[in-house]
Amino acid sequence: MDWTEAKRAVLPNLKPSTQSISIRLPVDLLEQIKVEASRRDVPHQSLIKIWLSEHARKNAA
């Protein structure tokens, strides 16, 4: 592959596929989530996203 004539791609309208939110949880609930996430060896925020996605998919049907 010859990269000498390659040009950098510019994607000015590319938007992030995620959006940051803020949520307040009771401390004991967050600690339970962190324990479960640690048990599954995943970050706690990822586990929350997985659970939310599963719940939303299940309730959409």
Summary of the structure (lengths in Angstrom):
residues: 61
radius of gyration: 19.3
end to end distance: 47.7
largest distance: 57.1
contacts: 78
relative contact order: 0.08
helix: 51%
strand: 0%
